[in-house]
Amino acid sequence: MNLRSDDSFAEDEGWHRASAAYSDFLKLHEGLHVLFLEIGVGMNTPLIIKYPFWQMTLDDPRAFYACLSYSEAYCPVQIQDRSVCIDGDSGEVITQLLERNGSDI
């Protein structure tokens, strides 16, 4: 488990394997239609998810950014035309989306 207890972040062997797999995934899908979907991410660790998603959306004109977060749903103005930000409880919003589309939960 990777826990943040101060200004450091535990980068064990498992973290490095996952990081390499993630990098491979990004390279494999570069230039394709990509949705950077961020659910429940706040500003506790923005360098890990939020800022990279913003930058990758900015860099790739085929990418789209979606943020679902309680009180922290926003994006930079530079990617607003390729973004959707929903402010709300992720469990409630996802349940509503599923119900609207006739999916059983």
KAVEN-V850334 format. One record per backbone hydrogen bond with DSSP energy under -0.5 kcal/mol. CO is the residue of the C=O (numbers start at 1). NH is the residue of the N-H. E is the energy in kcal/mol with one decimal. If there is no record, write none. Layout:
CO | NH | E
CO | NH | E
This chain:
1 | 3 | -0.7
3 | 5 | -0.6
3 | 10 | -1.0
8 | 6 | -0.6
10 | 12 | -0.7
12 | 16 | -2.0
13 | 17 | -2.1
14 | 18 | -2.4
15 | 19 | -2.6
16 | 20 | -2.1
17 | 21 | -2.3
18 | 22 | -2.3
19 | 23 | -2.3
20 | 24 | -2.3
21 | 25 | -2.3
22 | 26 | -2.4
23 | 27 | -2.2
24 | 28 | -2.4
25 | 29 | -1.6
27 | 30 | -0.9
29 | 32 | -1.8
32 | 34 | -0.7
34 | 36 | -0.6
34 | 64 | -2.6
35 | 37 | -1.0
36 | 38 | -0.6
36 | 66 | -2.7
37 | 39 | -0.6
38 | 40 | -0.5
38 | 68 | -2.9
40 | 42 | -0.6
45 | 48 | -1.5
45 | 49 | -0.9
46 | 51 | -2.7
49 | 53 | -2.4
50 | 54 | -2.4
51 | 55 | -2.5
52 | 56 | -2.9
53 | 57 | -2.1
54 | 58 | -2.4
55 | 59 | -2.5
56 | 60 | -1.4
59 | 61 | -0.6
60 | 63 | -2.1
62 | 34 | -0.6
64 | 36 | -3.3
65 | 84 | -1.9
66 | 38 | -3.0
67 | 69 | -0.5
67 | 86 | -3.3
68 | 40 | -3.5
69 | 71 | -0.9
69 | 88 | -1.2
72 | 74 | -0.9
76 | 79 | -1.7
77 | 80 | -1.1
79 | 82 | -1.8
80 | 83 | -1.3
82 | 65 | -2.7
84 | 67 | -2.6
85 | 87 | -0.5
86 | 69 | -2.2
86 | 88 | -0.7
89 | 93 | -2.7
90 | 94 | -2.6
91 | 95 | -1.9
92 | 96 | -2.4
93 | 97 | -2.4
94 | 98 | -2.5
95 | 99 | -2.5
96 | 100 | -2.3
97 | 101 | -1.4
98 | 103 | -2.7
99 | 102 | -1.4
